[in-house]
Amino acid sequence: MNHLSRKAISSALVLLPSLLFCVVDQEEKKIQDETSVECSKSVLLSYFPKEFVVETLKKFKVPKEKWEEINKKLAEKDSKVIDLVQEKASEIDPNLLKDPQKRQVAVKIFRETLLNIFSEVMKANGIQDPKQIEGMLDDIQQQKAQRFAQCMRLNKNPFDSNLKKSNYTQEKNNEEDDEGDDDDDEEDEEEFDFEEEKNNNRVNDEKNKLKNLDKKASK
């Protein structure tokens, strides 16, 4: 009995370094995975990031041969989102995007714009079910919210530097505009105000999405 116990203990001691190595290796991989998370503005500021779109297309079993065309079309339309939102908002109220009390209306317009763009591309590629299309868009936005949370935890938030850059650009513009006319000053100021508002809105939207995800998880 004592012999067996010694043998078992001896075997355990031999295996212990290997077990410890596996645990350490797993922790190192976890740290590497987190630090390798991409937090660039091209990912967090894009409305249809390729990485998330591909993951969604895979999840919803969209034929792989359609992925490239879908990503290409979404990338082309990504830069038009803000213009479309501004256009729709101005039809309702010229100051809608700058009025905090009308934020819910602005958010609704933004969501409708994204869904219209996404639906157009999906339908052109053979996906016709409105519920599936909306579910796919939700999945992309959920991935964005989760990535935003990861980047915030890792202090890799590009929004701060983007706002600082905008502030610096505005200061430089103001210096140059002092030599120009008043109309140019007003136009530049409006553009900057909207750019800053746009970035702040995106940060708040991502935070709100994250809160909603936490609420769903707790249920």
Order of alpha helices (4+ residues) and beta strands (2+ residues): alpha-alpha-alpha-alpha-alpha-alpha-alpha-alpha-alpha
